[in-house]
């Protein structure tokens, strides 16, 4: 492979994805390590890496992040943390200009956990960082934070540690296994600055919380909905809708998956009898100030008699669609992880 260093140095966006590969692990090292360690980036502002649990034993990814002081967006999918340098780099502490941080499947290595003890290591790390910060924000430029998912101890001992202020984001995105009574409450208490909240439900069944208030919330997105009752639980129990005085936009994404997995909790009758009346009653007193968008995606060719196939979801959302400021549309299935987007004018399933 040949390249012109002068041109490569001007690259602003770089994506490395080794997640779908079936290449032998040792051979993968021989391919990836020279690439990550040698590219002479000087202007890099966007870095997206999908490791798929690839072990970066030589710290090339950490070094790449350190060599990119202009980095504004960092999307990490699957890297494992084995030392303090990696923890600092992955949390954005080595990137003074970072504004968007997405961490997906980021955790401590099993070997490190056994040898060092994750809890003790993270506690010591947080204590040292807190004393260094002296009340200031660790990553002051960060505005968008996405956790989908990462180690719970990293969240509690670093990101939400009450002894220090790691971030002050305005946009927060959480995956289903990070949505529960205590954790969402802790996020609400720690991040009062949140104006945009995205919850990716997936197969999650119930939120089970009733006191998680984001007082400055403007946009709420609930993604990957597979159950009408779960969606109602989220909208009701979080109280974000009923008590957020500044709320202006709600974006709901209903997901149909490939058979043979049936989705009786999202069939026509349930939507007509349960979800549609609920959304109508929820929006009716707020119809002049709250905009609702409902998107329906499917990853398969729907049944001929399906309302998805007919492309007329307004028939099952008959009452809700009669209100002003309501949009219901079809869309193609997207990977929820995806890429960061800059469009803040339209409700989107991604940060």
KEKE-3310 file (N, C-alpha, C; in steps of 0.2 Angstrom, whole numbers, plus 5000, padded with zeros to 4 digits):
npx = (5004:5003:5005:5002:5010:5009:4996:4988:4990:4981:4968:4952:4942:4941:4938:4938:4934:4934:4925:4916:4924:4931:4944:4959:4965:4979:4984:4976:4981:4993:4988:4981:4988:5000:4993:4985:4996:5004:4998:4999:4991:4986:4976:4965:4948:4937:4934:4931:4930:4928:4931:4927:4930:4944:4961:4971:4986:4998:4995:4991:4979:4976:4988:4985:4974:4980:4988:4980:4975:4965:4954:4936:4925:4923:4920:4919:4919:4918:4932:4944:4948:4964:4973:4978:4980:4973:4960:4959:4960:4949:4939:4939:4948:4960:4958:4956:4947:4935:4919:4909:4905:4905:4902:4903:4900:4912:4924:4932:4947:4946:4957:4963:4954:4954:4967:4971:4959:4945:4936:4944:4954:4947:4942:4953:4958:4948:4948:4961:4959:4949:4955:4964:4956:4949:4936:4933:4926:4930:4930:4927:4922:4913:4897:4889:4884:4885:4881:4882:4882:4892:4904:4897:4903:4912:4903:4897:4908:4916:4910:4898:4902:4900:4909:4916:4916:4913:4908:4897:4885:4874:4866:4861:4862:4856:4857:4846:4850:4856:4846:4837:4829:4837:4849:4845:4839:4851:4858:4849:4850:4864:4866:4859:4859:4854:4846:4842:4836:4839:4833:4836:4827:4826:4824:4820:4809:4802:4803:4802:4803:4800:4804:4813:4818:4822:4824:4827:4824:4821:4820:4814:4818:4813:4819:4819:4807:4798:4787:4771:4766:4778:4783:4773:4775:4788:4785:4776:4782:4794:4791:4796:4789:4777:4781:4791:4794:4799:4798:4798:4798:4795:4801:4797:4802:4797:4800:4801:4805:4813:4804:4805:4801:4788:4778:4767:4764:4765:4755:4742:4729:4733:4740:4729:4720:4727:4740:4738:4726:4732:4743:4736:4729:4739:4745:4735:4732:4744:4746:4749:4762:4770:4779:4776:4784:4783:4791:4792:4801:4807:4815:4813:4803:4787:4772:4758:4746:4750:4750:4762:4767:4757:4760:4753:4752:4745:4732:4731:4735:4725:4718:4728:4735:4727:4729:4737:4754:4759:4768:4769:4779:4787:4802:4819:4828:4840:4857:4857:4868:4876:4882:4887:4877:4875:4863:4852:4840:4830:4821:4830:4836:4848:4862)
npy = (4994:5011:5028:5046:5056:5069:5072:5063:5068:5079:5074:5074:5066:5049:5032:5016:5000:4984:4975:4966:4956:4940:4936:4928:4931:4934:4937:4948:4958:4960:4967:4978:4985:4991:5001:5009:5014:5021:5031:5048:5058:5075:5084:5078:5077:5069:5053:5036:5020:5003:4990:4977:4969:4969:4967:4979:4979:4986:4999:5007:5013:5022:5030:5036:5044:5053:5059:5067:5081:5090:5083:5081:5073:5057:5040:5025:5008:4994:4993:4987:4991:4992:4999:5014:5024:5021:5022:5035:5041:5035:5040:5053:5062:5065:5073:5089:5096:5089:5086:5077:5061:5044:5029:5012:4996:4996:4992:4985:4975:4957:4950:4961:4965:4954:4954:4967:4972:4980:4989:4995:5001:5010:5018:5024:5030:5040:5047:5053:5061:5069:5077:5084:5091:5101:5105:5110:5106:5091:5087:5100:5104:5095:5090:5080:5064:5047:5031:5015:4999:5003:4998:4996:5000:5009:5020:5023:5026:5035:5043:5047:5051:5059:5066:5073:5083:5076:5078:5090:5088:5092:5083:5067:5049:5033:5016:5001:4992:5001:5008:5011:5012:5018:5022:5030:5040:5045:5050:5060:5069:5072:5077:5090:5099:5093:5094:5086:5070:5053:5037:5020:5007:4993:4976:4979:4978:4986:5002:5006:5017:5033:5045:5053:5067:5078:5094:5104:5098:5097:5089:5073:5057:5040:5025:5010:5003:4990:4986:4991:4993:4994:5006:5015:5014:5020:5033:5037:5034:5040:5053:5063:5068:5073:5082:5090:5106:5113:5105:5101:5092:5076:5060:5045:5029:5014:4998:4984:4967:4954:4939:4923:4929:4935:4950:4953:4963:4974:4974:4978:4979:4981:4993:5002:5001:5003:5011:5021:5029:5032:5041:5051:5056:5061:5071:5080:5091:5098:5101:5112:5116:5105:5094:5079:5065:5050:5035:5021:5007:4992:4977:4967:4960:4964:4956:4954:4959:4967:4983:4990:4985:4991:5004:5013:5019:5029:5024:5016:5024:5033:5042:5050:5055:5064:5076:5092:5095:5082:5069:5055:5042:5030:5021:5016:5002:5006:5004:5006:5011:5018:5034:5049:5064:5080:5087:5097:5101:5093:5079:5065:5048:5046:5053)
npz = (5000:4996:4999:5000:5011:5013:5009:5016:5029:5029:5031:5038:5043:5048:5047:5054:5053:5059:5063:5056:5052:5048:5048:5053:5070:5073:5060:5058:5067:5060:5049:5055:5065:5058:5051:5060:5068:5059:5051:5046:5053:5055:5055:5060:5064:5066:5072:5070:5076:5075:5084:5088:5100:5098:5103:5108:5110:5109:5111:5100:5096:5107:5105:5093:5095:5104:5096:5089:5092:5087:5087:5087:5087:5093:5091:5098:5096:5104:5109:5122:5139:5146:5154:5162:5153:5141:5147:5150:5137:5130:5137:5133:5139:5134:5123:5120:5112:5110:5106:5104:5110:5109:5116:5114:5119:5128:5139:5154:5152:5154:5160:5165:5175:5184:5188:5193:5198:5195:5202:5212:5205:5197:5206:5212:5201:5198:5210:5210:5198:5202:5212:5204:5196:5204:5205:5192:5175:5168:5154:5146:5134:5129:5122:5117:5122:5121:5127:5125:5126:5141:5153:5169:5181:5176:5173:5185:5194:5187:5176:5182:5195:5210:5216:5207:5191:5177:5164:5155:5147:5133:5126:5127:5126:5128:5130:5131:5142:5150:5156:5169:5185:5196:5189:5178:5185:5192:5181:5177:5189:5188:5176:5173:5163:5151:5136:5125:5125:5122:5121:5119:5117:5113:5117:5129:5144:5154:5162:5175:5184:5192:5195:5187:5181:5169:5168:5158:5146:5129:5118:5116:5112:5108:5104:5094:5098:5103:5109:5113:5126:5133:5128:5133:5146:5147:5143:5153:5165:5166:5168:5160:5149:5154:5164:5159:5156:5145:5134:5117:5106:5101:5097:5090:5087:5080:5079:5068:5067:5059:5054:5062:5073:5082:5084:5093:5102:5095:5085:5074:5081:5095:5094:5089:5100:5111:5111:5102:5107:5119:5116:5109:5120:5128:5120:5117:5126:5124:5111:5103:5106:5106:5095:5087:5080:5072:5067:5057:5055:5046:5044:5035:5022:5023:5028:5017:5021:5031:5040:5039:5027:5018:5020:5026:5040:5046:5047:5058:5068:5070:5078:5084:5073:5069:5075:5075:5070:5070:5063:5053:5047:5035:5036:5031:5039:5051:5057:5074:5081:5072:5064:5070:5069:5063:5061:5069:5068:5065:5071:5075:5074:5079:5089)
capx = (5000:5007:5001:5006:5010:5006:4988:4985:4990:4975:4962:4948:4938:4944:4934:4941:4929:4936:4920:4913:4929:4933:4951:4963:4967:4986:4984:4972:4986:4998:4985:4978:4993:5004:4989:4984:5002:5008:4995:5001:4985:4987:4970:4959:4942:4932:4937:4926:4934:4924:4936:4925:4935:4951:4965:4976:4991:5003:4992:4991:4973:4978:4992:4982:4970:4984:4991:4975:4973:4959:4948:4930:4920:4926:4915:4922:4914:4922:4939:4944:4953:4968:4977:4975:4981:4967:4954:4959:4959:4943:4934:4939:4952:4966:4955:4953:4942:4930:4912:4904:4909:4900:4906:4899:4904:4918:4924:4939:4948:4945:4963:4965:4949:4956:4974:4971:4953:4942:4933:4949:4958:4943:4941:4960:4958:4943:4951:4967:4957:4945:4960:4967:4951:4947:4929:4931:4924:4936:4930:4922:4919:4909:4890:4885:4887:4881:4883:4878:4883:4899:4905:4893:4907:4915:4898:4896:4914:4920:4906:4893:4905:4898:4915:4919:4911:4917:4905:4891:4882:4867:4863:4862:4859:4857:4854:4841:4853:4858:4840:4834:4826:4842:4854:4842:4839:4857:4859:4845:4853:4871:4866:4853:4860:4852:4841:4840:4837:4837:4833:4836:4824:4827:4820:4818:4802:4799:4808:4801:4805:4795:4806:4819:4816:4827:4820:4828:4823:4817:4818:4814:4818:4812:4820:4819:4801:4795:4781:4767:4765:4784:4783:4769:4778:4793:4783:4773:4785:4800:4788:4800:4784:4772:4784:4797:4791:4802:4798:4795:4798:4795:4802:4796:4804:4794:4805:4798:4811:4812:4801:4799:4800:4782:4778:4760:4764:4765:4751:4737:4724:4736:4741:4723:4716:4731:4745:4735:4723:4737:4747:4731:4727:4745:4747:4730:4733:4750:4746:4751:4769:4774:4778:4777:4786:4783:4794:4791:4806:4807:4821:4811:4797:4781:4766:4754:4741:4752:4749:4768:4767:4753:4763:4748:4752:4740:4726:4731:4736:4719:4716:4735:4737:4722:4731:4742:4761:4761:4771:4770:4782:4791:4809:4823:4831:4847:4860:4856:4874:4877:4887:4885:4874:4875:4857:4848:4833:4825:4822:4834:4837:4855:4865)
capy = (5000:5017:5034:5052:5058:5076:5072:5059:5073:5083:5070:5076:5060:5042:5027:5010:4995:4977:4971:4960:4952:4933:4935:4926:4936:4936:4941:4955:4962:4962:4972:4984:4989:4996:5006:5014:5017:5025:5036:5054:5063:5081:5088:5074:5079:5064:5046:5031:5014:4997:4985:4970:4966:4968:4969:4984:4977:4990:5005:5011:5018:5028:5035:5039:5049:5058:5063:5071:5086:5094:5079:5084:5067:5051:5035:5019:5002:4987:4992:4985:4995:4988:5003:5021:5028:5019:5024:5043:5042:5033:5045:5060:5066:5067:5077:5095:5100:5084:5088:5071:5055:5038:5023:5006:4990:4998:4989:4983:4968:4952:4949:4967:4965:4949:4956:4974:4974:4986:4994:4999:5005:5016:5023:5027:5035:5045:5051:5057:5066:5074:5082:5088:5096:5106:5108:5112:5101:5087:5088:5105:5105:5089:5092:5074:5058:5041:5025:5010:5000:5002:4995:5000:5003:5015:5025:5025:5028:5040:5047:5050:5052:5065:5070:5077:5084:5073:5081:5094:5087:5094:5078:5060:5044:5027:5009:4998:4990:5007:5012:5008:5016:5021:5025:5036:5046:5048:5054:5066:5073:5074:5081:5095:5103:5089:5096:5081:5063:5047:5030:5015:5001:4986:4971:4981:4977:4991:5006:5005:5023:5038:5052:5055:5073:5082:5100:5108:5094:5100:5084:5066:5051:5034:5022:5003:5001:4984:4985:4997:4994:4997:5013:5019:5014:5025:5040:5039:5033:5044:5060:5068:5071:5077:5087:5094:5112:5115:5099:5103:5087:5069:5056:5038:5024:5008:4993:4978:4963:4948:4933:4921:4933:4939:4956:4954:4969:4980:4973:4983:4980:4984:5001:5005:5001:5005:5016:5027:5033:5035:5046:5056:5060:5064:5076:5084:5097:5101:5100:5118:5117:5098:5090:5071:5061:5042:5032:5014:5003:4985:4974:4962:4961:4963:4952:4958:4962:4971:4990:4992:4984:4995:5010:5018:5019:5033:5021:5013:5030:5037:5048:5054:5058:5070:5082:5096:5094:5075:5066:5047:5040:5024:5022:5010:5001:5008:5002:5011:5014:5023:5039:5056:5068:5087:5090:5097:5104:5088:5073:5059:5042:5046:5059)
capz = (5000:4995:5000:5000:5018:5013:5008:5022:5034:5029:5032:5044:5045:5047:5050:5054:5055:5058:5067:5053:5049:5050:5047:5059:5075:5072:5054:5059:5070:5055:5045:5058:5069:5054:5048:5065:5071:5055:5047:5049:5053:5058:5055:5061:5068:5067:5072:5072:5076:5077:5086:5089:5105:5096:5109:5105:5115:5108:5112:5094:5096:5111:5102:5087:5099:5107:5090:5085:5096:5085:5087:5090:5087:5094:5091:5099:5097:5106:5112:5129:5142:5150:5158:5163:5147:5137:5150:5149:5130:5128:5140:5130:5143:5130:5117:5123:5108:5109:5108:5104:5112:5109:5118:5113:5121:5130:5146:5156:5150:5159:5163:5170:5180:5188:5190:5196:5202:5192:5207:5216:5200:5195:5212:5213:5195:5199:5216:5207:5193:5205:5215:5199:5193:5208:5204:5185:5171:5165:5147:5146:5127:5127:5122:5115:5125:5120:5130:5122:5133:5143:5160:5174:5186:5173:5173:5192:5197:5183:5173:5187:5201:5213:5218:5201:5186:5171:5158:5156:5140:5132:5122:5131:5123:5133:5127:5135:5148:5155:5158:5175:5190:5199:5184:5175:5190:5193:5175:5178:5194:5187:5170:5173:5157:5145:5132:5121:5128:5117:5125:5114:5121:5111:5120:5136:5145:5158:5164:5182:5188:5192:5197:5183:5178:5165:5168:5152:5141:5123:5113:5118:5107:5111:5098:5094:5102:5100:5113:5114:5133:5136:5126:5137:5153:5147:5143:5159:5172:5167:5169:5156:5145:5158:5169:5156:5154:5139:5129:5111:5101:5103:5091:5092:5082:5081:5075:5066:5065:5054:5057:5065:5079:5081:5088:5094:5106:5091:5080:5073:5087:5101:5092:5089:5106:5117:5110:5098:5112:5124:5113:5108:5126:5130:5116:5116:5129:5122:5104:5100:5107:5106:5089:5087:5074:5073:5062:5057:5051:5046:5041:5031:5017:5028:5026:5012:5025:5036:5039:5037:5019:5015:5020:5028:5047:5049:5048:5065:5072:5067:5082:5085:5067:5067:5079:5072:5072:5070:5057:5054:5041:5035:5035:5031:5045:5052:5063:5079:5083:5066:5064:5073:5064:5065:5060:5075:5066:5064:5076:5072:5079:5082:5091)
cpx = (5004:5002:5005:5005:5007:4999:4985:4985:4984:4968:4959:4944:4941:4939:4937:4936:4932:4931:4918:4918:4930:4940:4954:4965:4974:4987:4981:4977:4991:4995:4984:4983:4997:4999:4988:4990:5005:5005:4996:4996:4988:4981:4963:4954:4937:4935:4932:4930:4929:4929:4933:4929:4942:4956:4971:4982:4997:5001:4992:4985:4974:4982:4989:4977:4974:4987:4986:4972:4967:4953:4942:4925:4924:4921:4919:4918:4919:4929:4939:4950:4957:4973:4974:4975:4975:4961:4954:4957:4952:4937:4934:4944:4958:4964:4952:4948:4936:4923:4907:4908:4904:4904:4901:4903:4911:4918:4931:4940:4947:4951:4965:4960:4952:4963:4974:4965:4950:4939:4939:4953:4954:4942:4947:4960:4954:4945:4956:4964:4953:4949:4963:4962:4949:4941:4928:4929:4930:4936:4925:4919:4913:4901:4886:4888:4882:4885:4879:4881:4890:4899:4901:4897:4911:4910:4898:4903:4918:4915:4901:4896:4903:4903:4918:4914:4915:4914:4899:4888:4875:4863:4865:4859:4861:4854:4850:4844:4856:4852:4836:4832:4832:4847:4851:4841:4845:4859:4856:4848:4860:4871:4860:4853:4857:4846:4838:4842:4835:4838:4831:4833:4826:4822:4818:4811:4799:4805:4808:4804:4800:4797:4813:4817:4822:4823:4821:4827:4819:4815:4819:4814:4818:4813:4820:4813:4798:4788:4777:4766:4772:4785:4779:4772:4784:4790:4779:4777:4791:4798:4792:4794:4780:4775:4789:4794:4793:4801:4794:4794:4799:4796:4802:4798:4802:4798:4801:4804:4808:4809:4806:4797:4794:4782:4770:4759:4764:4760:4746:4732:4727:4738:4735:4720:4720:4735:4742:4731:4727:4740:4742:4730:4733:4747:4741:4730:4740:4751:4749:4759:4773:4773:4780:4779:4786:4786:4794:4797:4805:4813:4819:4805:4791:4776:4762:4749:4743:4751:4756:4769:4763:4755:4758:4747:4747:4733:4725:4732:4731:4718:4723:4736:4732:4724:4736:4749:4763:4763:4772:4773:4786:4798:4813:4826:4838:4850:4860:4863:4876:4883:4883:4882:4874:4868:4853:4841:4828:4826:4825:4835:4844:4857:4866)
cpy = (5006:5023:5040:5056:5065:5077:5069:5064:5078:5080:5072:5071:5054:5037:5020:5004:4988:4973:4965:4955:4945:4931:4932:4932:4939:4940:4948:4960:4965:4967:4979:4988:4994:5002:5011:5017:5022:5031:5043:5059:5069:5085:5084:5077:5074:5057:5041:5024:5008:4991:4978:4966:4965:4971:4973:4984:4982:4998:5010:5016:5023:5033:5039:5045:5054:5062:5067:5076:5090:5089:5081:5078:5061:5045:5028:5013:4996:4987:4991:4989:4991:4992:5010:5025:5027:5022:5032:5044:5041:5038:5052:5065:5069:5071:5083:5098:5095:5087:5082:5065:5049:5032:5017:5000:4991:4996:4987:4976:4963:4951:4955:4967:4960:4951:4962:4975:4980:4991:4998:5003:5011:5021:5027:5032:5041:5050:5056:5062:5071:5079:5086:5093:5102:5109:5110:5105:5097:5088:5093:5106:5100:5091:5085:5068:5053:5035:5020:5003:5001:4999:4999:5003:5009:5021:5028:5029:5034:5045:5051:5051:5058:5069:5074:5078:5082:5077:5085:5093:5090:5088:5071:5055:5037:5021:5006:4995:4995:5011:5008:5013:5021:5025:5031:5042:5049:5052:5061:5071:5076:5078:5085:5099:5099:5092:5091:5074:5058:5041:5025:5009:4994:4981:4973:4981:4983:4995:5006:5011:5028:5045:5054:5061:5077:5089:5104:5104:5097:5094:5077:5061:5045:5029:5014:5000:4995:4982:4991:4999:4997:5004:5018:5019:5019:5032:5042:5039:5038:5051:5065:5072:5076:5082:5091:5100:5115:5111:5102:5098:5080:5065:5049:5034:5017:5003:4986:4973:4957:4942:4928:4924:4937:4945:4957:4961:4975:4979:4979:4984:4983:4992:5004:5006:5003:5011:5022:5032:5036:5041:5052:5060:5064:5071:5082:5091:5101:5101:5106:5119:5111:5095:5083:5069:5054:5039:5025:5011:4996:4982:4968:4964:4959:4959:4957:4961:4966:4979:4993:4991:4989:5002:5015:5018:5023:5030:5018:5018:5035:5043:5053:5058:5064:5076:5085:5094:5087:5072:5059:5045:5033:5026:5016:5009:5003:5005:5008:5015:5020:5028:5045:5060:5075:5091:5091:5100:5099:5082:5068:5054:5042:5053:5064)
cpz = (5000:4997:5000:5007:5018:5012:5014:5028:5035:5030:5038:5047:5043:5051:5049:5057:5053:5061:5063:5050:5052:5049:5054:5063:5074:5066:5054:5062:5064:5050:5049:5061:5064:5052:5054:5068:5066:5051:5050:5049:5057:5059:5057:5066:5070:5066:5074:5071:5079:5078:5086:5094:5103:5101:5106:5110:5115:5109:5106:5094:5101:5109:5097:5090:5101:5102:5086:5090:5094:5085:5090:5091:5088:5095:5092:5100:5098:5109:5120:5132:5147:5154:5158:5157:5142:5140:5149:5142:5128:5131:5138:5134:5139:5124:5120:5119:5107:5111:5107:5105:5113:5111:5118:5114:5124:5138:5148:5153:5155:5163:5167:5176:5186:5192:5195:5200:5199:5197:5210:5211:5198:5200:5213:5207:5196:5205:5213:5202:5197:5209:5210:5196:5197:5207:5197:5181:5168:5158:5146:5139:5125:5127:5120:5118:5124:5123:5128:5121:5135:5150:5165:5179:5183:5174:5180:5195:5193:5180:5177:5194:5204:5215:5213:5196:5179:5165:5160:5149:5139:5129:5126:5127:5127:5129:5133:5142:5152:5157:5163:5180:5193:5194:5181:5179:5192:5187:5175:5183:5192:5181:5169:5166:5151:5142:5127:5124:5123:5121:5120:5118:5119:5113:5127:5138:5149:5161:5172:5186:5187:5194:5194:5179:5175:5164:5162:5146:5135:5119:5116:5112:5110:5105:5100:5098:5098:5104:5114:5122:5136:5134:5131:5144:5153:5147:5149:5165:5172:5169:5165:5152:5149:5162:5166:5153:5147:5133:5123:5106:5104:5097:5093:5086:5084:5076:5074:5064:5061:5058:5057:5071:5079:5086:5089:5098:5102:5085:5079:5079:5093:5100:5092:5096:5112:5116:5107:5103:5117:5122:5111:5115:5129:5126:5116:5120:5128:5114:5100:5101:5107:5099:5090:5081:5076:5066:5063:5053:5051:5042:5037:5026:5021:5024:5022:5016:5030:5035:5037:5029:5016:5015:5022:5036:5050:5050:5055:5070:5070:5071:5083:5079:5065:5071:5074:5074:5073:5063:5058:5047:5041:5034:5034:5038:5045:5058:5068:5081:5078:5067:5067:5068:5067:5064:5066:5074:5065:5068:5072:5077:5082:5085:5086)
residu = (UNK:UNK:UNK:UNK:UNK:UNK:UNK:UNK:UNK:UNK:UNK:UNK:UNK:UNK:UNK:UNK:UNK:UNK:UNK:UNK:UNK:UNK:UNK:UNK:UNK:UNK:UNK:UNK:UNK:UNK:UNK:UNK:UNK:UNK:UNK:UNK:UNK:UNK:UNK:UNK:UNK:UNK:UNK:UNK:UNK:UNK:UNK:UNK:UNK:UNK:UNK:UNK:UNK:UNK:UNK:UNK:UNK:UNK:UNK:UNK:UNK:UNK:UNK:UNK:UNK:UNK:UNK:UNK:UNK:UNK:UNK:UNK:UNK:UNK:UNK:UNK:UNK:UNK:UNK:UNK:UNK:UNK:UNK:UNK:UNK:UNK:UNK:UNK:UNK:UNK:UNK:UNK:UNK:UNK:UNK:UNK:UNK:UNK:UNK:UNK:UNK:UNK:UNK:UNK:UNK:UNK:UNK:UNK:UNK:UNK:UNK:UNK:UNK:UNK:UNK:UNK:UNK:UNK:UNK:UNK:UNK:UNK:UNK:UNK:UNK:UNK:UNK:UNK:UNK:UNK:UNK:UNK:UNK:UNK:UNK:UNK:UNK:UNK:UNK:UNK:UNK:UNK:UNK:UNK:UNK:UNK:UNK:UNK:UNK:UNK:UNK:UNK:UNK:UNK:UNK:UNK:UNK:UNK:UNK:UNK:UNK:UNK:UNK:UNK:UNK:UNK:UNK:UNK:UNK:UNK:UNK:UNK:UNK:UNK:UNK:UNK:UNK:UNK:UNK:UNK:UNK:UNK:UNK:UNK:UNK:UNK:UNK:UNK:UNK:UNK:UNK:UNK:UNK:UNK:UNK:UNK:UNK:UNK:UNK:UNK:UNK:UNK:UNK:UNK:UNK:UNK:UNK:UNK:UNK:UNK:UNK:UNK:UNK:UNK:UNK:UNK:UNK:UNK:UNK:UNK:UNK:UNK:UNK:UNK:UNK:UNK:UNK:UNK:UNK:UNK:UNK:UNK:UNK:UNK:UNK:UNK:UNK:UNK:UNK:UNK:UNK:UNK:UNK:UNK:UNK:UNK:UNK:UNK:UNK:UNK:UNK:UNK:UNK:UNK:UNK:UNK:UNK:UNK:UNK:UNK:UNK:UNK:UNK:UNK:UNK:UNK:UNK:UNK:UNK:UNK:UNK:UNK:UNK:UNK:UNK:UNK:UNK:UNK:UNK:UNK:UNK:UNK:UNK:UNK:UNK:UNK:UNK:UNK:UNK:UNK:UNK:UNK:UNK:UNK:UNK:UNK:UNK:UNK:UNK:UNK:UNK:UNK:UNK:UNK:UNK:UNK:UNK:UNK:UNK:UNK:UNK:UNK:UNK:UNK:UNK:UNK:UNK:UNK:UNK:UNK:UNK:UNK:UNK:UNK:UNK:UNK:UNK:UNK:UNK:UNK:UNK:UNK:UNK:UNK:UNK:UNK:UNK:UNK:UNK:UNK:UNK:UNK:UNK:UNK:UNK:UNK:UNK:UNK:UNK:UNK:UNK)
# end
